[in-house]
Amino acid sequence: MSIEQKIEQVVDSILEDYRQGRDIDRLEPLRRPDRDVIIDIIEKLRRIIFPGYFRDKSYKYFNAKPNLSVLIEDVMYHLTKQMALIYQSKGQTKEEAADQAQQVCLNFFQQIPQIRETVQTDLQAAYDGDPAATDMAEIIFSYPGLYAIMVYRLAHTLHALQVPMLPRIMTEYAHNVTGIDIHPGATIGKYFFIDHGTGIVIGETTVIGENVKLYQGVTLGALSTRGGQSLRGQRRHPTIEDDVTIYAGASILGGDTVIGKGAVIGSNVFITESVAPGTSVRNKKQELQFKSR
């Protein structure tokens, strides 16, 4: 048997496997959102959030209005199309999906000024909180924390508009790029700063107040997910009140856990119960042993 015949047998066997009717067997790519398109939408939205930093090379300041009009029209077209595909996959007719997608997309863009205002507070928090920051441009161009927060702010707005799937694709892309995992359902106040950021996890029902600072490796998670889908809609993640600082490697778990205003949580602590406002929580100093060789 030739190699061509063997390859044909492989193809036939995989096609036969596709006929089992499982979720992984669906052959309807044109009725599913396109992840690459959504990633492109994120980058274009970043140009809208930071117009003087990320923009088309042909853009000129004196052409700001027509350039912005073209950019918004481009994003709205593709975003509406992706939303419509998602709505159709949930059972809506093509016409119903298109109408809802257009209205939701318009509502989303009407909130862009508010999103930008909040992102400005996050930028300020990063500058104020990091002595290594030389200026705002450095933070905008290079800080993974600000990027992850910006994508979260956009995705959270879509999540609040009850758009399925798309917000999660957005934040998981930011997770892939930065190592920072923020669920779009989390509620996060202004002046939010993530320093370094790699390994941070913020769960779906987390509530974070204003002026909160997190370092790398922090987990704001659930005590247990053994209940699976039966836990949907329940508070599983902690509340972090205003002016809290949480240092590297700390884990704070549970929907009933509240970290009070102004608390400081030290590195590598494991917390499953509430902490009073103004409290400092740290591990006891571990003893180091030195042995001569």
C-alpha positions in Angstrom: 0.0 0.0 0.0 1.4 3.4 -1.0 1.8 6.3 1.4 -1.0 8.2 -0.4 -3.4 5.3 0.2 -2.4 5.1 3.9 -3.0 8.9 4.3 -6.4 8.4 2.6 -7.2 5.7 5.2 -6.3 8.1 8.0 -8.5 10.8 6.6 -11.4 8.4 6.2 -11.0 7.1 9.8 -11.0 10.7 11.2 -14.0 11.7 9.1 -15.8 8.6 10.5 -14.9 9.7 14.0 -16.5 13.1 13.3 -19.8 11.4 12.9 -20.3 10.6 16.6 -22.2 13.8 17.3 -20.1 15.0 20.2 -19.4 18.6 21.0 -15.9 18.3 19.5 -17.3 16.9 16.3 -19.3 19.9 15.1 -18.4 21.0 11.6 -19.9 24.5 11.5 -16.9 26.9 11.5 -18.8 29.7 9.8 -21.3 29.8 12.6 -18.7 30.2 15.3 -16.8 33.3 16.4 -13.4 33.8 14.9 -10.7 34.1 17.7 -8.3 35.8 15.3 -10.9 38.4 14.5 -11.6 39.0 18.2 -7.9 39.5 18.9 -7.7 42.0 16.0 -10.7 43.8 17.6 -8.8 44.0 20.9 -5.8 45.7 19.3 -8.0 48.2 17.4 -9.9 49.0 20.7 -6.5 49.6 22.3 -5.9 52.2 19.6 -9.2 53.9 20.6 -8.3 53.8 24.3 -4.7 55.1 23.6 -5.1 57.1 20.4 -1.6 58.7 20.5 0.3 55.5 21.3 -1.2 52.7 19.2 -2.4 53.9 15.9 -2.2 53.4 12.1 1.0 54.9 10.8 -1.0 56.9 8.3 -3.0 58.7 11.0 -2.4 62.4 11.5 -3.5 64.4 14.4 -5.4 66.9 12.3 -7.3 63.9 10.8 -8.4 62.6 14.2 -12.1 62.7 13.6 -12.3 61.0 10.2 -9.7 58.5 11.2 -11.5 57.7 14.4 -14.8 57.4 12.5 -13.2 54.8 10.1 -11.7 52.9 12.9 -14.9 52.7 15.0 -16.9 51.7 11.9 -14.4 48.9 11.2 -14.5 47.7 14.8 -18.3 47.9 15.0 -18.7 46.0 11.8 -16.5 43.1 12.9 -17.6 43.1 16.6 -21.3 43.1 15.5 -20.6 40.2 13.2 -18.9 38.2 15.9 -21.7 38.9 18.4 -24.3 37.9 15.8 -22.6 34.5 15.3 -22.6 33.9 19.0 -26.2 34.8 19.3 -27.1 32.5 16.4 -25.2 29.6 18.1 -27.4 30.2 21.1 -30.6 29.6 19.0 -31.5 33.0 17.6 -32.5 33.6 14.0 -30.1 35.4 11.8 -32.2 38.5 11.8 -32.7 38.5 15.6 -29.0 37.9 16.2 -28.1 40.8 13.9 -30.5 43.2 15.5 -29.4 42.4 19.0 -25.7 42.5 18.1 -26.1 45.9 16.6 -27.8 47.4 19.6 -25.4 45.8 22.1 -22.4 47.0 20.1 -23.8 50.5 20.0 -24.3 50.4 23.8 -20.8 49.2 24.3 -19.3 52.0 22.3 -21.3 54.6 24.1 -19.4 53.4 27.3 -16.0 53.9 25.8 -15.4 57.3 27.4 -16.2 55.8 30.8 -13.9 52.9 30.2 -11.1 55.3 29.2 -11.7 57.4 32.3 -11.2 54.3 34.5 -8.2 53.1 32.5 -6.6 56.5 33.2 -7.0 55.8 36.9 -5.3 52.4 36.5 -2.4 54.1 34.6 -2.1 56.7 37.4 -2.1 53.9 40.0 0.7 52.1 38.1 2.8 55.3 38.0 2.2 56.2 41.6 2.8 52.7 42.9 6.0 51.8 41.0 9.2 53.7 41.6 10.7 52.0 38.6 8.3 53.7 36.3 9.9 56.6 34.5 6.8 58.0 32.8 3.3 57.2 31.6 4.3 56.2 28.1 6.6 53.5 29.5 3.7 52.0 31.4 1.3 52.1 28.4 3.8 50.5 26.1 5.4 47.9 28.3 3.5 47.0 31.5 1.6 43.7 31.2 -0.6 44.6 34.2 -2.0 47.6 32.5 -2.7 45.7 29.3 -4.5 42.9 31.1 -6.5 45.4 33.1 -7.5 47.3 29.9 -8.7 44.2 28.2 -10.6 43.2 31.4 -12.3 46.7 31.4 -13.4 46.2 27.8 -14.5 42.6 28.4 -16.3 43.4 31.6 -18.4 46.0 29.9 -19.4 43.4 27.3 -20.0 40.8 30.1 -22.3 43.4 31.8 -24.2 43.7 28.5 -24.7 39.9 28.8 -22.7 39.1 25.7 -21.8 35.3 25.8 -18.4 33.8 25.1 -16.7 36.9 23.6 -15.6 38.5 26.8 -14.0 35.3 28.0 -12.1 34.9 24.7 -10.8 38.5 25.2 -9.5 38.0 28.8 -8.1 34.6 28.0 -6.1 36.1 25.2 -4.8 38.7 27.6 -4.0 35.8 30.0 -2.1 34.1 27.3 -0.1 37.2 26.5 0.6 38.5 30.0 0.2 35.5 32.4 -2.6 37.4 34.2 -5.9 35.7 34.4 -8.9 38.0 35.2 -12.4 36.7 34.6 -14.5 39.3 32.9 -17.3 38.8 35.5 -15.1 40.1 38.3 -15.9 43.5 39.7 -12.9 45.8 40.0 -12.8 49.4 41.2 -10.7 52.3 40.0 -7.0 52.8 40.6 -6.2 49.1 40.2 -2.5 48.3 40.0 -0.9 44.9 39.1 2.9 44.9 39.7 4.8 42.4 37.6 1.6 40.3 37.3 2.7 36.8 36.1 0.6 34.1 37.7 -2.2 36.3 39.0 -5.7 34.7 39.1 -8.9 36.7 39.8 -12.0 34.6 39.8 -15.4 35.3 38.3 -17.2 36.5 41.5 -14.3 38.4 43.0 -15.1 42.0 44.1 -12.2 44.4 44.4 -12.5 48.0 45.7 -10.6 51.1 44.7 -6.8 51.7 45.1 -5.9 48.0 45.4 -2.5 46.7 44.5 -1.5 43.1 43.7 1.8 41.6 43.1 2.7 38.5 41.0 1.4 35.1 41.8 -1.7 36.3 43.8 -4.8 34.0 43.7 -8.2 35.4 44.5 -10.0 32.1 44.1 -12.7 29.7 45.2 -12.3 27.3 48.2 -13.5 24.4 46.0 -14.9 23.8 42.6 -15.9 20.2 43.2 -19.5 21.1 42.8 -18.9 22.1 39.2 -21.9 23.5 37.4 -24.0 23.3 40.5 -22.0 26.3 41.9 -22.9 28.5 38.9 -24.2 31.9 40.1 -23.0 31.5 43.7 -20.4 33.8 45.3 -17.2 31.7 45.3 -14.4 34.3 45.4 -13.3 36.9 48.0 -14.1 40.5 48.5 -11.1 42.9 48.6 -12.0 46.3 50.1 -10.4 49.6 49.3 -6.7 50.4 49.8 -5.6 46.8 50.2 -2.1 45.6 49.2 -1.5 41.9 48.5 2.1 40.7 48.1 3.5 38.0 45.9 2.2 34.4 46.1 -0.7 35.1 48.5 -3.8 33.0 48.1 -7.2 34.3 49.3 -10.1 32.0 48.8 -13.8 31.7 49.4 -16.9 33.7 48.7 -17.4 34.6 52.4 -13.8 35.9 52.8 -13.5 39.7 53.1 -10.2 41.5 53.3 -11.0 44.7 55.1 -10.1 48.2 54.0 -6.4 49.1 54.3 -5.2 45.6 55.1 -1.8 44.4 54.0 -1.5 40.7 53.0 2.1 39.4 53.1 3.8 37.1 50.6 2.8 33.4 50.4 0.1 33.5 53.0 -3.0 31.3 52.6 -6.2 32.9 53.8 -9.7 31.4 53.9 -11.3 33.7 56.5 -12.0 37.4 56.7 -9.4 39.9 57.8 -10.3 43.0 59.7 -9.7 46.5 58.2 -6.2 47.8 58.8 -4.7 44.4 59.6 -1.3 43.2 58.5 -1.1 39.5 57.8 2.3 37.8 57.4 3.9 34.4 57.7 6.3 33.9 60.6 9.9 34.2 59.5 11.2 30.9 58.3 14.6 29.9 59.6 17.3 29.6 57.1 20.0 27.0 57.6 23.5 27.4 56.2 25.9 24.5 56.0 29.6 24.8 55.0 30.5 22.4 52.2 
